Amino acid sequence: MTVGFAERVAGAVASTGPLCAGIDPSSELLHHWGLDDTPQGLRSFGLGCVEAFAGVVPVVKPQVAFFERMGSAGMGVLEEVLAACRDAGLLAIADAKRGDIGSTMAAYASAWLDPASPLVADAMTALAYLGLGALQPAFDLAASSGRGVIVVVRSSNPEGRSLQEARTAGTGADGPGPAVEDMLLGEIAALNHGGLPTAGTVGAVVGATRTRSAFDLAALGGVVLAPGVGAQGGTADGAARLFAGCPPGTVLPSVSRSLLVAGPDTAALRASAAQECATFGAALA
């Protein structure tokens, strides 16, 4: 039986504490690290993050856009970083936010989830604006190898609220249906509880700065990736309230900028990551 992504994450969290550390080589952070905004700078930054985070955090999340902006050279660096994550025992989420239909979605899935791909990660992020069902090729491929697809549902950015909180059509005299975000969470839960051959394949992005959802996140059956911590104002206490009742090891507070400014010193970055893990571990216990 294939071990699902959620189970793999829970096992990693049990060893280190709950945290997803971003690998975001923006121009600003490269400058802060004393690196040039070049493929060589990307490489030093990315591999430096892997060295610092290995054995300290369970999951890392390379932001694909910061590599993609440099074309084939940047994507080649991303291949190296993902390979280094595998060698270091770090679970990696490719923050690619892909979403399409049919063969195009299947191709996106192949790029990020096929074990034969040079860009293979342990999970990818995806967008469901074309309908959650359009992501089925990614769900199927992920389920076959214990990988994951993390769907953006309740993002941490304020611009997303009007769309995500919009009410779906109701039936008859029942009035409006659930909010779009709650509909998606319910559909994801159905996939994780028997809708796919491997449990825990599909996760959700739920911003750590949001209020509690009408959907019971404890019933999701998958990983909750919680951005918005640190630079966007999310806190450990807030995460504890928002995710109260979620099973241990299923919530991954995601920290990027506020953590990465501790670099380029490897020891300082490692210590900062360890402290974040301990803080959220205590809050989410």
C-alpha positions as CSV (number, residue, x, y, z in Angstrom):
1,M,0.0,0.0,0.0
2,T,1.3,3.4,-0.9
3,V,2.0,5.7,2.0
4,G,0.1,8.9,1.4
5,F,1.6,12.4,1.4
6,A,-0.2,13.4,4.6
7,E,1.3,10.4,6.4
8,R,4.7,11.2,5.1
9,V,4.4,14.8,6.4
10,A,3.2,13.7,9.8
11,G,6.2,11.4,10.1
12,A,8.6,14.2,9.2
13,V,6.9,16.6,11.6
14,A,7.1,14.2,14.5
15,S,10.9,14.3,14.1
16,T,11.4,18.0,13.9
17,G,8.2,20.0,14.6
18,P,5.8,21.6,12.3
19,L,7.2,24.1,9.7
20,C,7.4,24.7,6.0
21,A,10.4,26.8,5.3
22,G,10.3,28.8,2.1
23,I,13.1,28.9,-0.4
24,D,12.4,32.3,-2.1
25,P,15.4,33.8,-3.8
26,S,13.9,37.2,-4.6
27,S,16.1,40.0,-5.8
28,E,15.8,41.6,-2.3
29,L,16.8,38.5,-0.4
30,L,19.7,37.7,-2.7
31,H,21.0,41.2,-2.1
32,H,20.5,40.8,1.6
33,W,22.6,37.6,1.4
34,G,25.3,39.5,-0.5
35,L,24.6,37.5,-3.7
36,D,24.2,38.6,-7.3
37,D,20.7,38.3,-8.9
38,T,22.0,35.7,-11.3
39,P,21.6,31.9,-11.7
40,Q,24.8,31.6,-9.7
41,G,23.2,33.6,-6.9
42,L,20.1,31.5,-7.0
43,R,22.2,28.3,-6.7
44,S,24.1,29.6,-3.7
45,F,20.9,30.7,-2.0
46,G,19.0,27.6,-2.7
47,L,21.7,25.1,-1.7
48,G,22.5,27.3,1.3
49,C,18.8,27.0,2.4
50,V,18.9,23.2,2.0
51,E,22.1,22.9,4.1
52,A,20.6,25.1,6.9
53,F,17.2,23.4,6.9
54,A,18.2,19.7,6.7
55,G,17.3,17.9,9.8
56,V,15.8,21.0,11.4
57,V,12.5,21.4,9.5
58,P,10.3,18.7,7.9
59,V,9.3,20.5,4.7
60,V,10.7,23.2,2.4
61,K,8.9,25.1,-0.3
62,P,10.9,26.4,-3.2
63,Q,8.9,29.2,-4.9
64,V,9.1,28.3,-8.6
65,A,8.6,31.9,-9.8
66,F,11.9,33.1,-8.4
67,F,13.8,30.4,-10.4
68,E,11.5,30.6,-13.5
69,R,12.2,34.3,-14.0
70,M,15.8,33.4,-15.1
71,G,14.7,31.0,-17.8
72,S,16.4,27.7,-18.5
73,A,19.3,28.5,-16.3
74,G,17.1,29.3,-13.3
75,M,15.1,26.1,-13.9
76,G,18.3,24.1,-14.0
77,V,19.2,25.5,-10.6
78,L,15.8,24.5,-9.3
79,E,16.5,21.0,-10.5
80,E,19.7,21.0,-8.4
81,V,17.8,22.4,-5.3
82,L,15.1,19.7,-5.5
83,A,17.7,17.0,-5.9
84,A,19.6,18.4,-2.9
85,C,16.4,18.3,-0.9
86,R,15.9,14.6,-1.8
87,D,19.5,13.8,-0.8
88,A,19.1,15.7,2.5
89,G,15.8,14.0,3.4
90,L,13.8,17.2,3.2
91,L,10.2,16.9,1.8
92,A,9.8,19.6,-0.9
93,I,6.7,21.3,-2.1
94,A,7.1,22.9,-5.5
95,D,5.2,26.2,-5.2
96,A,4.2,26.2,-8.8
97,K,0.4,27.0,-8.5
98,R,-0.5,25.3,-11.7
99,G,-4.1,24.7,-12.9
100,D,-5.6,23.7,-16.3
101,I,-7.6,21.0,-18.0
102,G,-7.1,17.7,-19.7
103,S,-3.7,16.9,-21.2
104,T,-2.3,20.3,-20.2
105,M,-3.0,19.5,-16.5
106,A,-1.5,16.1,-17.0
107,A,1.6,17.7,-18.4
108,Y,1.9,20.0,-15.4
109,A,1.4,17.0,-13.1
110,S,4.1,15.1,-14.9
111,A,6.6,17.9,-14.6
112,W,6.3,18.2,-10.8
113,L,5.0,14.8,-9.6
114,D,6.4,12.1,-12.0
115,P,9.3,10.3,-10.3
116,A,11.1,10.3,-13.7
117,S,11.0,14.1,-14.0
118,P,14.1,16.1,-13.2
119,L,11.8,18.6,-11.4
120,V,9.9,16.0,-9.3
121,A,8.9,17.2,-5.8
122,D,7.0,15.6,-3.0
123,A,4.1,17.9,-3.7
124,M,3.0,20.8,-5.8
125,T,0.6,23.6,-5.2
126,A,-2.4,24.1,-7.6
127,L,-5.2,26.5,-8.4
128,A,-8.8,25.3,-8.7
129,Y,-10.4,28.1,-10.6
130,L,-11.2,25.8,-13.5
131,G,-12.9,23.4,-11.0
132,L,-11.3,20.9,-8.6
133,G,-12.2,18.1,-11.0
134,A,-9.9,19.6,-13.6
135,L,-6.9,18.8,-11.3
136,Q,-7.8,15.1,-11.4
137,P,-4.7,14.1,-13.5
138,A,-2.5,15.6,-10.7
139,F,-4.4,13.9,-8.0
140,D,-4.1,10.5,-9.8
141,L,-0.4,10.8,-10.4
142,A,0.3,12.0,-6.9
143,A,-1.8,9.2,-5.3
144,S,0.2,6.6,-7.3
145,S,3.5,7.5,-5.6
146,G,2.6,9.0,-2.2
147,R,3.0,12.6,-3.4
148,G,0.6,15.4,-2.8
149,V,-1.3,18.3,-4.4
150,I,-2.0,21.3,-2.2
151,V,-4.9,23.4,-3.5
152,V,-5.1,27.1,-2.8
153,V,-8.4,27.5,-1.0
154,R,-8.3,30.3,1.6
155,S,-5.2,32.3,0.7
156,S,-3.5,34.8,3.0
157,N,-3.8,37.7,0.6
158,P,-6.7,40.1,1.1
159,E,-7.4,40.3,-2.7
160,G,-8.7,36.7,-2.6
161,R,-11.4,37.1,-0.1
162,S,-14.2,38.3,-2.3
163,L,-13.8,35.4,-4.6
164,Q,-13.2,32.8,-2.0
165,E,-16.0,33.9,0.2
166,A,-18.5,34.1,-2.7
167,R,-21.6,31.9,-2.1
168,T,-22.2,29.0,-4.4
169,A,-25.7,28.4,-5.9
170,G,-28.1,26.7,-3.5
171,T,-31.0,24.4,-4.4
172,G,-34.7,25.2,-4.1
173,A,-35.7,27.2,-1.1
174,D,-32.4,26.5,0.8
175,G,-30.9,29.8,-0.3
176,P,-27.3,30.2,-1.2
177,G,-24.9,27.3,-1.0
178,P,-21.6,27.2,0.9
179,A,-18.9,29.7,0.2
180,V,-16.5,28.7,-2.6
181,E,-13.7,28.0,-0.1
182,D,-15.9,25.7,2.0
183,M,-17.2,23.9,-1.1
184,L,-13.6,23.2,-2.1
185,L,-12.6,22.0,1.4
186,G,-15.6,19.6,1.3
187,E,-14.6,18.3,-2.1
188,I,-11.0,17.8,-0.9
189,A,-12.1,15.9,2.2
190,A,-14.2,13.6,0.0
191,L,-11.1,12.8,-2.1
192,N,-9.1,12.1,1.0
193,H,-11.8,9.9,2.5
194,G,-12.2,7.3,-0.2
195,G,-12.2,9.4,-3.4
196,L,-8.6,8.4,-4.2
197,P,-6.8,5.1,-3.8
198,T,-4.2,6.7,-1.4
199,A,-5.5,8.6,1.6
200,G,-4.1,12.1,2.4
201,T,-3.1,12.9,-1.2
202,V,-4.8,16.3,-1.4
203,G,-4.1,19.2,0.9
204,A,-5.2,22.8,1.1
205,V,-3.7,26.2,1.5
206,V,-5.4,28.0,4.4
207,G,-3.9,31.4,5.3
208,A,-2.8,31.7,9.0
209,T,-4.2,35.2,9.0
210,R,-7.8,34.1,8.3
211,T,-10.7,33.5,10.7
212,R,-12.0,30.0,11.3
213,S,-13.7,28.4,8.4
214,A,-17.3,27.1,8.3
215,F,-15.8,23.8,7.2
216,D,-14.2,21.8,10.0
217,L,-10.6,21.6,9.0
218,A,-10.0,18.6,11.4
219,A,-12.1,16.6,8.9
220,L,-9.9,17.5,5.8
221,G,-7.9,14.3,5.8
222,G,-4.9,16.1,4.2
223,V,-2.2,18.6,4.9
224,V,-3.0,22.2,5.6
225,L,-0.3,24.6,4.4
226,A,-0.7,27.8,6.3
227,P,1.1,30.8,4.8
228,G,0.9,34.3,6.2
229,V,3.1,33.7,9.2
230,G,5.7,36.3,10.1
231,A,5.9,39.1,7.5
232,Q,2.1,39.0,6.9
233,G,1.2,39.1,10.6
234,G,0.3,35.5,11.3
235,T,1.4,34.2,14.8
236,A,1.7,30.9,16.6
237,D,-1.1,31.8,18.9
238,G,-3.3,32.7,16.0
239,A,-2.5,29.4,14.2
240,A,-3.3,27.5,17.4
241,R,-6.8,29.1,17.5
242,L,-7.4,28.7,13.7
243,F,-6.3,25.1,13.5
244,A,-7.6,23.8,16.9
245,G,-8.6,20.2,16.6
246,C,-6.6,19.4,13.5
247,P,-4.7,16.1,13.9
248,P,-1.0,16.3,14.9
249,G,1.3,16.7,12.0
250,T,-1.3,17.9,9.5
251,V,-0.7,21.7,9.8
252,L,2.4,23.3,8.3
253,P,2.8,27.0,9.1
254,S,4.7,28.4,6.2
255,V,7.5,31.0,6.8
256,S,9.6,32.6,4.2
257,R,10.8,36.2,4.3
258,S,10.9,36.6,8.1
259,L,13.0,33.4,8.3
260,L,15.3,33.9,5.3
261,V,16.6,37.2,6.5
262,A,18.5,35.2,9.1
263,G,20.8,34.1,6.3
264,P,23.3,33.9,4.8
265,D,25.0,32.5,7.9
266,T,24.1,28.8,7.9
267,A,24.2,28.5,11.7
268,A,22.0,31.5,12.2
269,L,19.5,30.4,9.6
270,R,19.4,26.9,11.1
271,A,18.9,28.3,14.6
272,S,16.1,30.6,13.5
273,A,14.3,27.7,11.7
274,A,14.7,25.5,14.8
275,Q,13.2,28.2,17.0
276,E,10.2,28.6,14.6
277,C,9.7,24.8,14.7
278,A,9.7,24.8,18.5
279,T,7.4,27.8,18.7
280,F,4.8,26.3,16.4
281,G,5.3,22.8,17.8
282,A,4.3,24.1,21.3
283,A,1.3,26.1,19.9
284,L,-0.1,23.3,17.8
285,A,0.4,20.5,20.3
